[in-house]
Amino acid sequence: MGGAVRDSLLGLTPKDVDFVAVGTSPETFLELGFQRVGQDFPVFLHPKSHTEIALARTERKTHKGHTGFVVHADPAVTLETDLLRRDFTINAMAVSRDGNLIDPHGGKKDLQSQQLRHVSEAFSEDPLRVLRGIRFLAQLGVFEFQIAPETRSMMQSMSPCLVELSVERIIAELDKTLASSHPHLGLQHLSDLGITNVLAPALENLPAQFLCQSTDARLAEWMILNQPTIKCIERYGKEFRLTTKRTAFLKAATRLKDLAFEDAALCLNVFGQLGWLRGNQPDKGIDQLLVEFAQSVQMAVPIGRWFEIRQRVRRISAEQFTEQGLSGQALGDAIYAERLSVLSTEISAPGTAPGL
């Protein structure tokens, strides 16, 4: 049922197949040897195949957010009632054991007309569904789905409630959207639905087309198009609990995009901010992301050139100066002066500095 039926009707290979049982109870499943998964939802694992099977259920909103629901499941809950709680009609279809399509809410018709339409008024109880709608538009981009007018109005009214969601849920949905085949077809609705103002007011501008392939590099395409300051990136990194690596990459891409090889002191300062002058080796993962990102934008200096310069500057170490008896502040000053000299020589006479 759900997404598997939708994908099958679209001619796609289903990624996940959901099974729902009706007319039975948790006690019956346990007596048959099924293992219960979690406590919040009536989901069980088949004793041999380990296939997940859920009981048909209803939900009642009790608290704010994505998890503020009380779930009720018993033999009286019908499949049609279970499908009524789904988000969009295209996800509210099922196939019976004998192969018949069960479509009480017109999902197949909406598939044929490429419409993303909510199933019922219960849609408004879960603000995460606004972001799920954005994701579906991106993942099904090849079919060019559109949001039904009445669903668009409902999503717009729900956008202020996105602040009720955990940042982990928000980032998970946005990452899935960025990782999809046509992310721009989903993200282009962020502003119109009011999502941008609520979640990321500094990211109003959106690429017409994403050129990178990885999620992190696509996020950099999006963010840097809006010319963020380092403080802005740090704020978003903290607010959305981005990983240290992701934040470091976004800051590196921002600092290097327009950095010209003209001022040796400025370049050396940026190298220090990027952590390139520390004893440990630069993060290879961040380097790979910078290479990918550099293919999508016009950089003042090719990223490969920055890596070459970095390598030479890092060869200037303390050892060559400690042999001269230098230590403390004098040692630090000597290392800095030598690095500055190498960069200055390369700027004034490219290709003449030792090792470059």
N, C-alpha and C positions, 0 to 999 in steps of 0.2 A: 504494500500500500504506500501512499504518500509519494515521495520523490521517485521511487523506483517505477511506479505506474506512470508518472509524468514523463520520465526519461524514455521509457519504453514506447510510449505513444509518439514521442518526438523522434524516434529512431536512434536514440542514444543508448549506450551501454550503461545500465544502472550501476551506481557505485555501492549503494547500500540498499538492502532489501529489508523492510520492516514487516513483521508479522503481528497480527492482532487476533486475539481469541475472544469470542463472545459466548455468553451463556454458561460461564464457569466462574470459579472463585479461586482466590489464592490458596485456600486449604486443599482444593482438588489438585492444584499444580504441585504442591508440596508432597501430597500423598503419592503422586506419580513419580517422585524423585527429582523434580525440577529444583533448581537452586535459585533463590531470590537474589536479585541484584539491587542493592541499596534498600532504603526504607521509604523514600518519598514517593516513588512511583512503582506500580505493580508490574514489574518486569522480571521475567524468569529465564534461566538458561536451561535448554533441553539437556537431559542427563547424558545423552550420547553425542549428539552433534554440536552441542553448546550454542545452538542458534538462539538468539534472543527473541522471546515472545512476550508481548505486552497484553494485558487485559484491557478490554474496552473500558474507557473511563470518562468521567466528567471532571471539570475543574471549577473552583469557586475562588474568586479574587478576595484576598483578605488583607494583604499588605501591599505597599508600593514595591516597584521593581519587577525584575524578571522571575524571581523565585517566590513571590508572595501569593502562592496559590495553595488551596487545600484540594487534594485529589480524592475522588470517590470512585470506587470500582466494585461492582457486584454483578451477578448474572443477569440482572434486569437492564443493564446498560446495553443499548443496541449499537451496531456498527455505525448506523446513520447518526446517532447521537455523538459517538466518538468523533466522527468526521466533522461534525459541526464545530468542534473546538479548534480545528486546524486553522492555519493562518490564511492561505490563499486557496482559491477554488482549484487551481491546478495541482495543489498538494493534498486535496481532500477527496481523492479517488482511491478505490481499492479493487482488487481482483479476487473473486471468490475461489475456493478450492477447485471448482469445476471450470474455472477460466472466464467467468462472466464479469464484465465491468460493472462496478458499483459506483455510481456517480450522482449522488443526490443533490449536488450544488452546482452543476453545470461546468465542471472543470474541463471536460473535453471540448466543449464549445469555446471556452476561453482560451484553450490551447490553440484551437484553430484560428481564432481571431487575434492571437498574440496579446491577450489582455491579462494584466496582473490585477486580480480583483479579490477583496477580502471576503471571507465566507459569511461572517456574521458580525454583529455589533460587539461581540466578545473580543474581536481583534484589538480594540482600543485598550484592553486591560493590560497588554504586555508591550511596553515601549520598544523592546528589542526587535519586534516585528517590523518597525520602521527601517532598521538597518538590514534586516533580513531581506526586505523588499529590494533595497539597493543592491544587495549581493545577488539576488536572483536575476535582476536585470543585467548585471555584469556577466554572470555565469551562462546565461541563456542569450547572450548578446548576438550570436549568429542568427537568432530568430527575430531579433528586433522587437522584443516585447515592450508594451507601453503600459503605464499605470492607468487603470480605469478612473474616470473623473471623480466618482464618489469615494474611491479608495484614496486618491490623491488628497482630497479634502480631509479625510480622516487622518491620514499620515501627517498632514500639516498641523492639525490640532494636537497631535500626540508628541510632536517634536520637543516641546518644552519639558516633557517628562523623561527625556533621555538622561537627564542628570540623576535620575533615580537608579540608573544601571551602574554596575561595577565597571571600573575602567578596564578590567580584564575582558569582560564581555564585549565592550565597545571595540577594543583593539583586535580581539579575535575576529569579529565580523568585518572590520575594515581590512584586516590582513587577508581574509578570504576573498574579499572584493578585489584587492590589489593583485592577488595571485590568479585571478580569473582570466579568461581569454580576452575579454573586452571590458576592462575595469572602467574606462571612461564612460561607457554607456550606463553604468550604474551611478558613478560618482557625479556625473553631470546634473543629477537631480538634487544633490545635497543642498544647494543654495535655495532652490525653489521650494523645497520642503521645509526649510527653516533649520536644517540640521547644522549647517556651517555656523550660523550665529550662536547656536547653543553649545557646540562642541569645540569648534576651531575657528573663531572669527578672523584669525590672521592668515587663514589659508583659503581665501575667497577664490583666487585664480586656480584654474585646473588645466593641465595639459590637454590639448585637443586629441592627442594620441600618445600613449606611453611607448617609449622606445626600448626601455630596459626590460629584462625578463624576471629578475628576482624581486621579491616583495620589498626588501630594504631599498634597493636601487630605485624602484618605482616611487617609494615614499619620498626619497630624496628629490626625484624629478618634480614631484608635486610641491614639496616644501620650498625648494630653492627657487622655483618659479615665482614665489611670493616674496623673495628677497628677505628672508628672516634674519634677525640679528642673532648672535650667539646666545644672548639672554633669552630670546624667544624660544630657541631650540631647547635650552636648558629647562625653561618653564614647562614646555610640552613634555619633555622627557620625564620630568618629575611628576607632572599632573597625570600622565597616562602610564607611568611606571614602565617606560621603555627600558630595554636592557642597556647595560653600560656600553656594550659593543655598538648597538644601534645608534645611541646618542653620540658616541665618539665618531662614528662614520658620518652622521649628518653634520656634525661640527666641522669635520675635516673637509667634506665636500663644499661646505659653505666658505671656509677659509681659502681653499685652493682654487675655486672656480675663477675668480677674477684677480688672483695674485700674480703680479708681473715680476719678472726676474730683473728688477732694476735697482732695488734698494737692498743691499746686502744685510744691513742691520734688521730691516723689516722681515726679510726672508728668514733670518736666523731666529727672530722672535716667534714667527709662526711655527717654525720647526719645533721650538720648545713647547709651544702651546699644544701641538699635535702629539707630543711625547716622543718625537723622533730622536731626541738627543739623550734619551735615557740609556742605561746600560742594556736593558732587555731589548730583544729584537722587535721591530714593528710587527703588529698583528697582521698575519698573512690574509686572514679573512677580510679585514678592513681594506687591505690593499686590493684584493680581488673586486670588492664592491666599488672602490674608487675607479678601477679600470673600466668596469661596466658603466658606471655613471658618466665617465668622461666621454664615452661613445655617444651619449645622448645630448651633450651640450657643447658649446664652443668655449673651451678653456683658454685662458690667457697664455698658459704654458702647458704643453702636453704632459699628461700625468707620468708617462715614462721618463721624461726629462727630470721631473721632480724626484723620482726614485733614484735616478743616477746621481743627482746632486746630493741627495740624502746619504747615499752610500759613501760618497767621498767624505762628507762632513763627519760622518760617524767614525771614519778611520782615524780621525784626529782624537787621540785618547790621552788620558792622564799619564800613561806610562812613559811616554817620550819626554815629559816635563819633570816627572819625579826624579828621573835620572840626573836632572840638572839641580836637584835639591829643592825644588819648589814644592810648596804645600799650602793648604788652607786657601785664603782669598787669592793669594798670588798665583796659585795653581789654576784656580778657576778663571782668573783674568787672562792667563796665558793661553788656555784652551780656547776661550772665547775669541781672543785676538787672532789666533791662528785660523780658526774657522771663518772669521770675518775676512781675513786676508785672502783665503782661498775663494770665497764667494765673490769678493770685490774684483779679483783678477779675472774670474770667469765672466763676470758682467762686462768688464771693459774690453777683454780680449778673449772671446769664447774659444774654448778648446785648448787654452794655453796653461790653465791651472793644473798642477800635478794631479794625476788620477782622473781628470775630467776630459 
